[in-house]
């Protein structure tokens, strides 16, 4: 049914896009991006009431689109030359989705935490032995003067940022973000044409911005904004958030909260193996997840149930392995197996792609983001640039190569999941595992043998590539390319503008983090310091402990990773031979990545779609889609835009209702 929905999306002519307007559109996008950066600073860095850059799409980008929708009719009347066409509006929106995501907690903020943590705590807590770490941190990645970092954490009396000492690190990280973006875009563009044109993936997450920006009919607002079912879903989500907001101001006011914890009822062994067991209320996941294939939603909650049964059996057998049943390790195995399946399924296409690359024959169309030769250039520049950067920072070339390869493969699979399934979550991948798998497969002694503490320190600094959500940038890039083919802005133009969006995002991110940190102090704004400090603490303390207590290869985790791959191949074989099977390999990958958070929303999605399709068919399904989109939009606007803007006015009581979209 999702394909039928996608087929109804209107397409504007490419000729409607005016290239002469690019400078004006870039200025507008830049202004909205800076406004979004200020909003991020207030809501996430200073107040921490709503992680607005963590959502899909980022709330600042959605807010920019809504602002353009409100202002554009006025411009059409007062100054038609300044009014935006639909394609121009969505190009600005695409720019904001990339630029406002870069400073997020799982990106640039994590970089700041990982690079500054050892320098600060070397003096503040000598017992941590960070003096073993700091000599190996390059001074072109972070200022190493203790006074500079101390003021970052504790605040500076004059609140001035020492931009002169930060200039080289900012330039260095801007370069890295650019080459990493080239690598991510390069590997995407190898598959982009096949997935978009040959397999015709449905891109469920584009349905909302597409419907919201339909050209106005003569009678007024687009149909989407006049649909009573959309407003019913919007009202339901708004009411849910209104109760939680009221409870934040008046704690005695009853509110549903963000989840129901069923794990508290399972305290005695062996049933305590079911904990944690939480029912998360995620209106946006339910609303946008309604567009995903039913078998994916079924596989997610069914697989999660199997994980709990595994945990129960292990508890009954007395297994004491910490982390069992290793769901994320199984998730990584599933992701790697899915990557193999993607390459295998595209083998004939890739062969034709290589022949077009070698012979320079005509291959690309105006809707392609990059030609084969351009793709290779981007990929080579990106991969070689990342490897050179990581090796220069101290990482052993072998570790850097394997690590980068794993991050690119995980990003590719995550992008496929977003384009085919549409789950709106940035953390929907086996986070941290592409680093951990190297350690638990080889053992820490062998990894330490490749470059010693210097290499391990660099490995720790680049933890953000595995624990952060850079993978979501690749999916956003693909969605923006597809958006261009739908509404008429040239994908080739967008891909080039996206590099500029990355640069703006990095520079803006440093500015809107360093200014409040030097004014108030990171430890005063958030207990412990910069977001991710707990990971930095664990990473660097682990390096210190590996010197005296190395860890051997972790056989149970290795088995779990292999098991995840085997089960994915099994689900893939079942689906290939029995297309009507209720099992889908992508559902298993999702459950292994973040099943704790999504199993209940996907259970609701599956049950609702099953009943609707069973008793109402495709007609009823299509009619109920606006209701579900309203459910998602209501949560984004009330919990994201309204609460996110309101929370910029102060900390209490806004911190009592923290909204995390990831």
Phi, psi and omega in degrees: 000331180297327179292324178295321178297313182297327182293340181273355182293127182290148181239130177265159180287140178298328182296343181289344182276131183256110182295333180294345182270359184304312179303318178296317181294322178294320177297319179294315179297320179296317179296316180291327178293316178296320176298319177294326177295318176299319179298316177301316181301314182291313187283324187256318185276315186271311186264319183059057176249337182207124178276079189288338179272359184267351185275167175236108358285165177303136183303319177301325178290318177296319177298321178296319179296316178297321178297316178296321179296326180283322186277328188301318177299326178292318179297324180298329180274318186274319183213083184305331181293336179268347181295149184258141169283170180299316181295322178293319180298317183282336172293318175298317178300316179299317178301316182292327180297329179274308187295322182279348178275334184300318182283006189295172182299321182274013181230255187295323180297325178292322177300315179299319180295312185292327183276332185262338186306307183297324183294320181289313187277351173299322179268323187285327179221080183302334182296340180287347178060039177290351176294344174282341186262312191301327179298339184264002177270119181296140181284354175271359175260335182197143174298131185259359175292127184301321182299324180294316181284325176301316179294329177297320183275327186252349183095156182240135184307319181269359176063014182275139176272127178284076186299331182297320181278342178270351188300311182293313176302320179297316178297321181295313181289330174297317177298316181296315180300323180293312182291327176294321177296320177298319180294315180296316179292323180298312181292329176296315186288348171295323184257348191305313184294318181296312183293323185278317186261318185278311180273343177052056176299151194267344177050064183302328184288348177276348184298323182293305179296330179292313181291324183291339184246017177306147180300137182296127174286168182303330185279358176134232185295152174302159184302323182303316183282351179255003184279119181296330179292325176298315181290333175293313177296319177301315182294321180297315179293321179296321179295318177302314180290326179298322178295317179292324178292318178299321179294329178295324179275326182230090187305337179283349181285129182291139181211151181288339184074195183257347183198165170241125184266104177276344181297336180294343180269356180241086184248337182265139178292149002271359185291345177294350176294340179287339180281143358282144178221101188236143175256101182275136177267106183232085182304324183288327178289319177294313185296310180280333176294341178298340180273352183280159176301141183300322184292332177292312179300319179297314183297326182297304185287329178293316178296320178299321176297321177296322177300318180293324177293320175303315180297319180296315180297317178299321178294319180293328180274355177081020178290133187247020181290124178293128180096352179300137014267025173056055184296321181288327174296319174296324178296320178295316176302320178294318179298316181292322177294321178295321177300317177299316180296323179295317178293320181294316181295332183261015189300319180290320177298316181295325177295316176296323179296318179294320178295321177294325179294315184287318185270352182059028178287162181296127183222316189277154172242176182293344179269357179278144181287314180218147172286165178305318181291321176296322179299315179297319179298312179299317182293316180294315178298318182292310183294312180295323178295317178297314181296317179298320180295313183292320179293319177297330178284350176121353183284141178295138184304322180295313179297316181299318182294312180296317182296314180296319178300316179297318181295322180292321179293317178296319178298321180296316181291319177300320178297319177299318179298315180297318184287327183266322187257316176088018179296122188273065182219130182284338183264016186277055175211161181288074186299144180080339190287332181290344169269315183299326183297328177293319182288315184278348176273315181272333189089145186291332180294319180291321179293319177297331179292343178263077175103352176065207184296327180300313179293320180293326177295314177297322177300319179293319180300319183271018174302331182300338179290336179257323184269334176279176185251049174296336180299328181292336178297322179296317178295319177298320177300315181296317179297322179289326174297313179296323179300320178297319178293336182276319188252348171115357174275142187293123177303323179298319178297315183298316183301322178287321177293333182296330177296319176296322178298322178296314181299314179298319180298319180293310182298316178297321181297315178299316182297311185280359170258313184294323181299307179290329180294316180286340178279313187247337183094129182298321181288340177275335178277328181212132181301126180096338178116217186286148179309133181095004182297330179292325176289319178299317178302312181294320183297309186284326175294327178295320179299317179298318182287330181298335181297322183252335183228075179292150180257131178284171174306138184265096186298314179303321179290323176298316179298318180297320179296315178296319180299318178300320178293316181298314180296325177294316175300321180295312179298322179295318179295319179298316182291325179293319183274334180228084185302337180272006180299143179283358183259141181223131182299328179292329176296321177294319179298319180295315181297320178291331182283312186207046184299327182304323186270329190254351187297320182289313175302321180287332173296318177297316179300311182298311182297318181294312180294323179300312181292319181296313182288328181290318187252347180235347178070192183296328181296314179292324179299311180299326180288331182272350180302314179303325178299314181292322176295323176297324178299315179291314182297321179299320179291317179298317185285314184284307182282332182264297185288304185291306181294323178296321177286317180299321184292345179290352183274349179167169184278287178282142003267012188295331180288348179286342176232080178277127182253115177248120184271347185285000000 
